[in-house]
Amino acid sequence: MKRTTVARIFWLGAVICVIASVLYFMGLIPLPICAALLIVAFPVTILSLFFCWMAGESGGDIPFIGY
């Protein structure tokens, strides 16, 4: 994957996490919905951050980040 593609996925996940948290603290969404959004978005955000950190500018294989 290209670094720009993975960076876009990272920022999308980060924005979803922040918006879900803000909406919960403002009382606009209940805790289970906030938790569901965070459970989906947070791992995607972290993995895409690692991929963005290790990926090159050219298209190619996804780097191994370990377990």
HUFEN-V774444 format. One record per residue. N is the residue number from 1. RES is the residue in one letter. PHI is phi in whole degrees, -180 to 180 (none if undefined). BURIAL is b if it has 24 or more other C-alpha atoms within 12 Angstrom, else e. D_FIRST is the distance of its C-alpha to the first C-alpha in Angstrom with 1 decimal. Layout:
((N & RES & PHI & BURIAL & D_FIRST) (N & RES & PHI & BURIAL & D_FIRST))
This chain:
((1 & M & none & e & 0.0) (2 & K & -79 & e & 3.7) (3 & R & -62 & b & 6.5) (4 & T & -67 & e & 8.4) (5 & T & -64 & e & 6.8) (6 & V & -68 & b & 6.9) (7 & A & -65 & b & 10.2) (8 & R & -64 & e & 11.5) (9 & I & -64 & b & 11.2) (10 & F & -60 & b & 12.9) (11 & W & -65 & b & 15.6) (12 & L & -64 & e & 16.3) (13 & G & -65 & b & 16.9) (14 & A & -65 & b & 19.0) (15 & V & -65 & e & 21.0) (16 & I & -62 & b & 21.7) (17 & C & -62 & b & 23.0) (18 & V & -67 & e & 25.1) (19 & I & -64 & e & 26.5) (20 & A & -62 & b & 27.4) (21 & S & -66 & b & 29.2) (22 & V & -65 & e & 31.0) (23 & L & -64 & e & 32.2) (24 & Y & -67 & e & 33.4) (25 & F & -68 & e & 35.3) (26 & M & -83 & e & 36.8) (27 & G & 84 & e & 38.0) (28 & L & -90 & e & 36.3) (29 & I & -132 & e & 34.5) (30 & P & -76 & e & 35.7) (31 & L & -58 & e & 34.3) (32 & P & -61 & e & 33.0) (33 & I & -70 & e & 30.8) (34 & C & -61 & b & 29.5) (35 & A & -63 & e & 28.9) (36 & A & -63 & e & 27.1) (37 & L & -64 & b & 24.7) (38 & L & -70 & b & 24.1) (39 & I & -63 & e & 23.7) (40 & V & -81 & e & 20.8) (41 & A & -81 & b & 19.2) (42 & F & -65 & b & 19.7) (43 & P & -62 & e & 17.7) (44 & V & -62 & b & 14.7) (45 & T & -64 & b & 15.3) (46 & I & -67 & b & 15.7) (47 & L & -64 & b & 12.8) (48 & S & -69 & b & 10.4) (49 & L & -64 & b & 12.6) (50 & F & -64 & b & 12.2) (51 & F & -64 & b & 8.4) (52 & C & -66 & b & 8.8) (53 & W & -67 & e & 11.8) (54 & M & -100 & e & 10.4) (55 & A & -80 & b & 7.1) (56 & G & -92 & e & 8.2) (57 & E & -76 & e & 8.5) (58 & S & -86 & e & 7.7) (59 & G & -70 & e & 5.3) (60 & G & 173 & e & 5.9) (61 & D & -74 & e & 6.6) (62 & I & -75 & e & 6.0) (63 & P & -70 & e & 9.1) (64 & F & -80 & e & 12.3) (65 & I & -107 & e & 13.8) (66 & G & 86 & e & 17.2) (67 & Y & -113 & e & 19.5))
